[in-house]
Amino acid sequence: MKQFNHKIFIAAVVVGGLFIGAVKGQGARNSWVKKMKTRDERKMKPGTNEVILDDYEIASFHNN
């Protein structure tokens, strides 16, 4: 479901960017798209209750 929401968000950013580019110009479009993508990346970061494993921990987990 998260991947589907992410794809919908990216599609909306592209369509919104095209509209803003037609109305305000390419400079405004580029800054808006950059702002939206960084906002989305901040949402996609793991929450405080998730543990990020490094390569050694992942390898030991899958070998047992």
N, C-alpha and C positions, 0 to 999 in steps of 0.2 A: 504494500500500500504506500510506503514511503517513497519507493521508486516511482510509482505512478504519480504521486503528488509532485515530486521533483520534476518529472517530465512535463506536467501541466504547467508548473511555475515557469520553467524555461521557455515553453511555447508562449506563455503570456508575456514574458519579458521581450521576446523577439517581436511579437505583434505590437506591443506597446512601443518598443524601440522604433519600429517602422513608422508608426503614427507620429511619434515625437520628431523623428528625423524629417518627415514630410512637412511638419508644421513649423518647428523651431530651427531645424538645421542639423547637420551631422555632428557638430561639436556638442550640442545639448544632448543629442541621442547617445553619443559615446559616454558622456559623463553619467547619464541616467542608467544606462545598461551596466556600467561598472559598479555604480552604487547598489543596484538591485542584486547583482551577482554576489557582491561581498556580503550583503545582508543575508542572502540565502546560505552562504558558506558558514556564517556565524551560527545559523540555526542548525546546520547539519553536524556541528561539532558534538562529540559525545557529552552526555550529561554528567552531572557530578556523581551519580550512582553507578556509572559504568567504569570498568577497569580496562585500561589499554595494556595489552600484553606485548612484550618485545619478542624478537625472533626466537630466543632461547626458550622462553616460556611456552610459546606456541609449539615449538618442536617437541618439547618434553610432554606437553599435553597430548599431542597426536601420536606419540610413540607408545603410550601406555595403553 
